[in-house]
Amino acid sequence: MNFGNHVQLKVYQQLEENIIPVSYEELEAKAKALLDAKPYYYVAASAGAEITAKQNNKAFEKWQIVPRMLCDTSKRDLSIELFGKKLAYPLLLAPVGVQSIVHPEGELASARGAAAMNVPFIASTASTYSLENIASEAGQGERWFQLYWSNDREIAASMVKRAEASGYSAIVITLDTPMMAWREKDIEHAYLPFLEAKGIGNYLEDPVFCSRLERSPQEDMKSAITLWSRVFGNPTLTWNDLEFIKSQTSLPILLKGILHPDDAKLAVEHGVDGIIVSNHGGRQVDGAIAAIDALPDIVDAVKGEIPVLLDSGIRRGSDMIKALALGAKAVLIGRPFMYGLALAGEDGVKQVLRNLLADFDLTLALSGKRSVDQLNRDLLKEI
């Protein structure tokens, strides 16, 4: 029995006791009912009028799958090769900060859940728990580290070096957040969890950051938070600065937040190892192009020289199929696993992944394909 059939049967058998809804819409609604307004909207809301967040999902509708018939899909291979490693699925957990606001164990529970499902976990710079603690919980699970590039470049370098020393296998540099955007719900609630010392665990345990303080964070947390507010983000960065980070690590470097094909070409020219097409789930520039709409031009621009991944808007297995058929090597999810985390911690993360991967597996088979490698634009019709 293939992955999707097995999970489908298990869900049928355990439906009455399953606290993780199968549909994304019900999953979000149940998390909203559980969480206080401040943490819920910090996760769920986006920038401005949230037009881009809505378009991230709606834009998938114009790409329609045209299934092929009489193809032997009795056996499927969901694995991919990425940076010399075989991954069980073309799926990763996106870097999401301050996960402790929805569940006390936060990133620790998510990392365990991802590892148990053989899905790579991308740890955020803005984690409540340090990258070392997350690595310990992830065990042998594949993990990447996402860097918010501090305006103190020695802090940025320190975090990259710590990640490599802790067994992370790639560095993801987020480009679209040199500063935080205008997020109306967070402003209305006067809510920024970092001011409560949540989401700054990597800073509090960083030797360079701590060397900038007169007293340790344990002795004077207020000063540590103030310093964090001064060093987070770096709007002065240019393409030439990439060479500095490249010199700090031997790990593959991916750039997250690319939406313009010319930026994709510049990424190739500057020797980066991968691109993640993303608009930060609509949380930075409201009115920005939907991620799936940006994907085809970026795939064409890089001409297969480096892998292109997609983040923002993946909710179901059919979304995964469409993104992969348009040329993405793999996809990332954020909000779905966060809602699973809120509802049931590690088990919730695992169930969200289990459901999504089962949906993907079954949709792959019903589309007439046996492996990820068989997905291409011929499977889709644009309307």
C-alpha positions as CSV (number, residue, x, y, z in Angstrom):
1,M,0.0,0.0,0.0
2,N,1.4,3.4,-1.0
3,F,1.8,6.3,1.4
4,G,-1.4,8.1,0.5
5,N,-3.6,5.1,0.6
6,H,-2.2,4.1,4.0
7,V,-2.8,7.5,5.6
8,Q,-6.2,7.8,4.1
9,L,-7.3,4.5,5.6
10,K,-5.8,5.4,9.0
11,V,-7.7,8.7,9.0
12,Y,-10.9,6.9,8.2
13,Q,-10.3,4.5,11.1
14,Q,-9.4,7.3,13.6
15,L,-11.6,10.1,12.4
16,E,-13.7,10.5,15.6
17,E,-10.6,10.9,17.8
18,N,-8.6,13.0,15.3
19,I,-8.2,16.5,16.7
20,I,-6.3,17.7,13.7
21,P,-8.9,18.7,10.9
22,V,-8.1,17.3,7.5
23,S,-9.1,20.5,5.6
24,Y,-6.8,23.5,5.8
25,E,-9.8,25.8,6.4
26,E,-11.0,23.8,9.3
27,L,-7.5,23.5,10.7
28,E,-7.1,27.3,10.7
29,A,-10.6,27.8,12.2
30,K,-9.8,25.3,15.0
31,A,-6.5,27.0,15.8
32,K,-8.2,30.4,15.8
33,A,-10.8,29.2,18.3
34,L,-8.0,27.8,20.6
35,L,-5.5,30.7,20.5
36,D,-5.7,34.2,22.0
37,A,-6.2,36.9,19.3
38,K,-2.6,38.3,19.6
39,P,-0.7,35.1,18.7
40,Y,-3.3,33.9,16.3
41,Y,-3.2,37.0,14.2
42,Y,0.6,37.2,14.4
43,V,0.6,33.9,12.5
44,A,-2.5,34.3,10.4
45,A,-2.5,38.0,9.4
46,S,-0.4,39.6,6.7
47,A,0.7,43.0,5.5
48,G,-1.7,45.8,4.7
49,A,-5.1,44.7,3.3
50,E,-3.7,41.2,3.0
51,I,-4.3,41.1,-0.8
52,T,-1.1,39.3,-1.5
53,A,-1.8,36.7,1.1
54,K,-5.2,36.0,-0.5
55,Q,-3.7,35.9,-4.0
56,N,-1.0,33.4,-2.9
57,N,-3.8,30.9,-2.6
58,K,-6.2,32.0,-5.3
59,A,-3.5,32.2,-8.0
60,F,-3.2,28.4,-7.9
61,E,-6.7,28.1,-9.4
62,K,-5.7,29.3,-12.8
63,W,-3.3,26.4,-13.2
64,Q,-5.4,23.3,-13.8
65,I,-4.2,19.7,-13.8
66,V,-5.0,17.7,-16.9
67,P,-4.7,14.0,-15.7
68,R,-3.5,11.3,-18.0
69,M,-5.2,7.9,-18.1
70,L,-4.1,4.2,-18.3
71,C,-0.7,4.9,-16.7
72,D,0.6,2.3,-14.2
73,T,0.8,4.3,-11.0
74,S,0.6,1.4,-8.6
75,K,4.0,2.3,-7.3
76,R,5.1,5.9,-6.7
77,D,8.4,7.5,-5.8
78,L,8.0,10.8,-3.9
79,S,11.7,11.4,-3.3
80,I,14.0,14.1,-4.8
81,E,17.7,14.9,-4.9
82,L,18.8,18.2,-3.5
83,F,22.3,19.4,-2.8
84,G,23.6,15.9,-3.1
85,K,21.2,14.4,-0.6
86,K,18.1,12.2,-1.2
87,L,15.0,13.7,0.5
88,A,12.0,11.5,1.0
89,Y,9.6,14.2,-0.2
90,P,9.7,17.5,-2.1
91,L,8.6,19.3,1.1
92,L,10.2,21.3,3.8
93,L,9.0,23.2,6.9
94,A,9.4,26.9,6.2
95,P,11.3,29.1,8.7
96,V,8.7,30.5,11.1
97,G,9.8,32.6,14.0
98,V,8.5,32.8,17.6
99,Q,6.7,29.4,17.5
100,S,6.4,29.4,21.3
101,I,3.5,31.9,21.0
102,V,1.3,29.1,19.8
103,H,2.8,26.2,21.8
104,P,5.2,26.2,24.8
105,E,7.7,23.8,23.1
106,G,7.6,25.9,19.9
107,E,10.4,25.1,17.5
108,L,11.5,22.1,19.5
109,A,8.2,20.3,18.9
110,S,8.2,21.2,15.3
111,A,11.7,20.0,14.7
112,R,10.9,16.7,16.3
113,G,7.7,16.3,14.3
114,A,9.5,17.1,11.0
115,A,12.3,14.7,11.8
116,A,9.8,11.9,12.6
117,M,8.2,12.5,9.2
118,N,11.5,12.7,7.3
119,V,10.8,16.3,6.3
120,P,13.6,18.9,6.6
121,F,13.1,21.6,9.2
122,I,14.3,25.2,8.5
123,A,15.1,26.9,11.8
124,S,14.5,30.6,11.9
125,T,16.9,33.2,13.3
126,A,13.8,34.5,15.1
127,S,13.3,31.2,17.1
128,T,12.5,31.3,20.8
129,Y,14.9,28.4,21.3
130,S,18.5,28.5,20.1
131,L,19.6,26.7,17.0
132,E,21.7,24.4,19.1
133,N,18.7,23.3,21.2
134,I,16.6,22.8,18.0
135,A,19.4,20.7,16.5
136,S,19.5,18.5,19.6
137,E,15.7,17.9,19.4
138,A,15.9,17.2,15.6
139,G,18.4,14.4,16.1
140,Q,19.4,13.0,12.8
141,G,16.6,14.9,11.0
142,E,17.6,17.1,8.0
143,R,17.7,20.7,9.0
144,W,18.6,24.1,7.5
145,F,19.2,27.4,9.1
146,Q,17.5,30.6,8.0
147,L,19.4,33.9,8.5
148,Y,18.0,37.3,9.2
149,W,21.1,39.2,8.3
150,S,21.9,41.5,11.2
151,N,23.3,45.0,10.6
152,D,26.1,43.8,12.9
153,R,27.8,41.5,10.3
154,E,29.8,39.7,13.0
155,I,26.6,38.6,14.6
156,A,25.4,37.3,11.3
157,A,28.7,35.5,10.7
158,S,28.5,34.0,14.2
159,M,25.1,32.5,13.6
160,V,26.1,31.0,10.3
161,K,29.2,29.4,11.9
162,R,27.1,28.1,14.8
163,A,24.6,26.5,12.4
164,E,27.3,24.7,10.5
165,A,28.9,23.5,13.7
166,S,25.4,22.2,14.9
167,G,24.8,20.0,11.9
168,Y,22.6,22.2,9.7
169,S,23.2,21.4,6.1
170,A,22.2,24.7,4.3
171,I,21.8,28.4,5.0
172,V,18.7,30.2,3.9
173,I,19.1,34.0,3.7
174,T,15.8,35.8,3.9
175,L,16.1,38.9,1.7
176,D,12.6,40.4,2.0
177,T,12.7,41.5,5.6
178,P,15.3,44.1,6.1
179,M,12.7,45.6,8.3
180,M,9.2,44.5,9.4
181,A,6.3,45.6,7.3
182,W,3.0,47.4,8.1
183,R,1.0,44.6,9.7
184,E,-2.3,46.1,10.7
185,K,-3.5,43.3,13.1
186,D,-0.2,43.4,15.1
187,I,-0.4,47.2,15.3
188,E,-4.0,47.1,16.4
189,H,-3.1,44.6,19.1
190,A,0.1,46.4,20.0
191,Y,1.8,43.0,19.8
192,L,5.4,42.3,19.0
193,P,6.5,39.1,20.9
194,F,10.2,40.0,20.6
195,L,9.7,42.7,23.2
196,E,8.7,39.9,25.6
197,A,12.0,38.2,24.8
198,K,10.2,35.6,22.6
199,G,11.9,34.8,19.3
200,I,15.3,36.1,20.3
201,G,16.8,32.8,21.6
202,N,19.5,32.8,19.0
203,Y,20.7,36.2,20.0
204,L,20.6,35.5,23.7
205,E,23.0,32.6,23.3
206,D,25.2,34.1,20.6
207,P,28.7,34.9,21.9
208,V,29.1,38.0,19.7
209,F,25.7,39.4,20.5
210,C,26.4,38.9,24.3
211,S,29.8,40.5,24.0
212,R,28.0,43.7,23.0
213,L,26.2,43.8,26.3
214,E,27.5,45.2,29.6
215,R,25.7,42.5,31.5
216,S,24.4,39.0,30.5
217,P,20.8,38.7,29.3
218,Q,20.0,36.7,32.5
219,E,21.1,39.8,34.5
220,D,19.6,42.4,32.3
221,M,17.0,41.2,29.8
222,K,15.7,44.7,29.0
223,S,19.1,45.8,27.6
224,A,19.4,42.6,25.6
225,I,15.9,43.3,24.0
226,T,17.0,46.8,23.3
227,L,20.1,45.7,21.6
228,W,18.2,43.1,19.6
229,S,15.9,45.9,18.3
230,R,19.0,47.9,17.1
231,V,20.8,45.0,15.3
232,F,17.9,43.1,13.7
233,G,17.6,43.6,10.0
234,N,19.9,45.4,7.5
235,P,18.4,47.6,4.8
236,T,21.9,48.6,3.6
237,L,22.7,45.1,2.1
238,T,23.5,44.8,-1.6
239,W,24.4,41.9,-3.9
240,N,28.1,42.5,-3.2
241,D,27.6,41.6,0.5
242,L,26.8,38.0,-0.3
243,E,30.5,37.3,-0.7
244,F,31.0,38.0,3.0
245,I,28.5,35.3,4.1
246,K,29.8,32.9,1.5
247,S,33.3,33.3,3.1
248,Q,31.9,32.2,6.5
249,T,30.6,28.8,5.6
250,S,31.0,25.8,3.3
251,L,27.3,25.1,3.3
252,P,25.0,25.7,0.3
253,I,23.4,29.1,0.4
254,L,19.8,29.8,-0.7
255,L,18.2,33.2,-1.2
256,K,14.6,33.4,0.0
257,G,12.3,36.1,-1.2
258,I,13.2,36.3,-4.9
259,L,10.2,37.3,-7.0
260,H,11.8,39.0,-10.1
261,P,13.5,37.0,-12.8
262,D,16.3,39.6,-13.0
263,D,17.1,39.0,-9.3
264,A,17.1,35.3,-10.0
265,K,19.8,35.9,-12.7
266,L,21.8,38.0,-10.3
267,A,21.6,35.2,-7.7
268,V,23.2,32.8,-10.3
269,E,25.8,35.4,-11.2
270,H,26.8,35.8,-7.6
271,G,27.2,32.1,-7.0
272,V,24.4,31.2,-4.7
273,D,23.3,27.6,-4.6
274,G,19.5,27.9,-4.7
275,I,16.5,30.2,-4.7
276,I,13.3,30.2,-2.7
277,V,10.5,32.0,-4.6
278,S,8.5,33.6,-1.8
279,N,6.6,36.8,-0.8
280,H,6.9,35.9,2.9
281,G,3.3,34.6,2.9
282,G,2.1,38.1,2.1
283,R,3.6,39.4,5.3
284,Q,5.9,42.0,3.8
285,V,4.8,43.8,0.6
286,D,1.0,43.9,0.2
287,G,0.1,43.9,-3.4
288,A,3.2,41.9,-4.4
289,I,2.9,39.2,-7.0
290,A,1.7,35.8,-5.9
291,A,4.5,33.4,-5.4
292,I,3.1,30.8,-7.9
293,D,2.8,33.5,-10.5
294,A,6.4,34.5,-10.1
295,L,7.7,30.9,-10.3
296,P,7.6,30.1,-14.0
297,D,9.6,33.2,-15.1
298,I,12.2,32.5,-12.4
299,V,12.6,28.9,-13.3
300,D,13.1,30.0,-16.9
301,A,15.6,32.7,-15.9
302,V,18.0,30.3,-14.0
303,K,17.9,27.7,-16.8
304,G,18.4,24.8,-14.5
305,E,21.7,26.1,-13.1
306,I,20.5,26.1,-9.5
307,P,17.4,24.6,-7.8
308,V,14.3,26.8,-7.4
309,L,12.0,26.1,-4.4
310,L,8.6,27.7,-3.8
311,D,7.2,29.1,-0.5
312,S,3.9,31.0,0.1
313,G,0.4,29.5,-0.6
314,I,0.9,25.8,-0.5
315,R,-2.2,24.3,1.3
316,R,-2.9,21.0,-0.4
317,G,-1.4,18.2,-2.4
318,S,-2.7,19.6,-5.7
319,D,-0.8,22.9,-4.9
320,M,2.4,20.9,-4.5
321,I,1.7,19.1,-7.9
322,K,1.2,22.5,-9.6
323,A,4.4,24.1,-8.2
324,L,6.5,21.1,-9.0
325,A,5.1,20.9,-12.5
326,L,6.0,24.6,-13.0
327,G,9.6,23.8,-12.2
328,A,10.0,24.0,-8.4
329,K,12.3,21.4,-7.0
330,A,10.5,21.4,-3.7
331,V,8.0,23.5,-1.7
332,L,7.8,24.9,1.8
333,I,4.8,25.2,4.1
334,G,4.4,27.6,7.1
335,R,1.0,28.4,8.5
336,P,-0.4,24.8,8.1
337,F,2.1,23.3,10.4
338,M,1.9,26.2,12.8
339,Y,-1.8,25.5,13.3
340,G,-1.0,21.8,13.8
341,L,1.6,22.8,16.4
342,A,-1.0,25.0,18.2
343,L,-3.5,22.2,18.4
344,A,-1.4,19.3,19.4
345,G,2.3,20.1,19.5
346,E,4.6,17.6,17.9
347,D,1.8,15.3,17.1
348,G,-0.1,18.1,15.4
349,V,2.8,18.9,13.2
350,K,3.2,15.2,12.2
351,Q,-0.5,14.9,11.4
352,V,-0.5,18.0,9.2
353,L,2.5,16.6,7.3
354,R,0.9,13.2,7.1
355,N,-2.3,14.6,5.6
356,L,-0.5,16.9,3.1
357,L,1.9,14.2,1.9
358,A,-1.0,11.6,1.5
359,D,-2.9,14.2,-0.5
360,F,0.1,14.8,-2.6
361,D,0.8,11.1,-3.2
362,L,-2.8,10.3,-4.2
363,T,-3.0,13.4,-6.5
364,L,0.3,12.4,-8.2
365,A,-1.1,8.9,-8.9
366,L,-4.5,10.2,-10.1
367,S,-2.7,12.6,-12.4
368,G,-1.1,9.6,-14.1
369,K,2.4,10.1,-12.7
370,R,4.6,7.8,-10.7
371,S,7.4,10.1,-9.5
372,V,8.2,13.8,-9.0
373,D,10.6,13.6,-11.9
374,Q,7.7,13.1,-14.2
375,L,6.0,16.4,-13.3
376,N,6.3,19.1,-15.9
377,R,4.3,21.9,-17.5
378,D,2.6,19.6,-20.0
379,L,0.5,18.4,-17.0
380,L,-1.0,21.8,-16.6
381,K,-3.4,24.1,-18.5
382,E,-3.5,27.8,-17.7
383,I,-7.0,29.4,-17.8
